[in-house]
């Protein structure tokens, strides 16, 4: 079924975004700002920052 495949892809994407967020917080010292932010050009998976730099992750 198409719906089940779509749900599995979404769950997989969510899992890896959470993994990336934890990694960037613990190993790069970044602070989480937002997730799954829709904009004109598409979606930004994660928005993070440190003291001087904004980081956009897809």
ABEGO torsion letter per residue (X at the ends): XAAAAAAAAAAAAAAAAAAAAAAAAAAAGBBBABBGBBBAAEBBABBBBBAABBBBBX
